[in-house]
Amino acid sequence: MRRLLDVLCDPTRLKIVRALRDNQLAASDLARVLGRSRSATSQHLRVLREAEVVHAARHGNVVRYRLADDLNAEILEDIAAAFDRLEPASP
């Protein structure tokens, strides 16, 4: 659980998890959603894969990412909400 919390402390990785909650997406799709470069998004995806939060599946020349089957989406949303409360409000 500690590793999961460490990984999800990053706002970008948390956004990726939220985006993958109901969808399977390619890194380029996630990059567009996040407003980041594909390479920056791929680095975050690597950390999520290593922590076994997401799984990758190749479909032709496209790799699609999805949340790990054993992750409970409700628990992830609770964690995300807790981190949201910790972030300082924008001026």
C-alpha positions in Angstrom: 0.0 0.0 0.0 2.9 2.3 0.8 4.3 1.9 -2.8 0.9 2.7 -4.2 0.6 5.9 -2.2 4.1 7.0 -3.2 3.3 6.4 -6.8 0.0 8.2 -6.7 1.4 11.3 -4.8 2.3 12.7 -8.2 -0.6 14.7 -9.7 0.2 13.6 -13.3 0.2 9.9 -12.4 -3.1 10.5 -10.5 -4.6 12.0 -13.6 -3.5 9.0 -15.6 -5.1 6.6 -13.2 -8.3 8.7 -13.3 -8.2 8.7 -17.1 -7.8 4.9 -17.2 -10.5 4.2 -14.7 -13.1 3.6 -17.4 -11.0 3.4 -20.5 -8.0 1.8 -22.2 -5.8 4.5 -23.7 -2.6 4.7 -25.7 0.3 6.9 -24.4 -0.4 9.5 -27.1 -4.1 9.7 -26.0 -3.0 10.2 -22.4 -0.5 12.8 -23.4 -3.3 14.8 -25.1 -5.6 14.5 -22.1 -2.8 15.6 -19.8 -1.4 18.3 -22.0 2.1 16.9 -21.8 4.6 15.4 -24.2 4.3 11.8 -25.1 7.8 11.1 -23.7 6.9 12.8 -20.3 3.7 10.7 -20.2 5.6 7.5 -21.0 7.9 8.1 -18.1 4.9 8.4 -15.7 3.4 5.2 -17.3 6.7 3.4 -16.7 6.5 4.2 -13.0 2.9 3.1 -12.9 3.8 -0.2 -14.7 6.6 -0.9 -12.3 4.3 -0.4 -9.4 1.8 -2.7 -11.1 -0.9 0.0 -11.1 -1.3 -0.3 -14.9 -0.8 -3.0 -17.5 0.1 -2.5 -21.1 -1.2 -4.6 -24.0 0.1 -4.3 -27.6 -2.6 -4.0 -30.4 -0.6 -3.9 -33.6 1.8 -1.0 -33.3 -0.2 0.7 -30.5 0.3 0.0 -26.8 -2.9 0.5 -24.8 -2.8 0.9 -21.0 -5.4 -0.1 -18.5 -5.6 -0.3 -14.7 -4.6 -3.5 -13.1 -7.5 -5.8 -12.6 -6.9 -6.2 -8.9 -7.0 -2.5 -8.2 -10.3 -1.4 -6.7 -11.5 1.8 -8.6 -13.4 3.0 -5.5 -10.2 2.8 -3.4 -8.3 4.7 -6.0 -10.9 7.4 -6.2 -10.8 7.7 -2.4 -7.0 8.1 -2.5 -7.3 10.7 -5.3 -9.9 12.7 -3.3 -7.7 12.7 -0.3 -4.7 14.0 -2.4 -7.0 16.6 -3.9 -7.8 18.0 -0.4 -4.1 18.2 0.3 -3.3 20.4 -2.7 -3.3 24.1 -2.0 -6.1 26.0 -3.6 -5.3 28.1 -6.7 -5.2 31.9 -6.1 
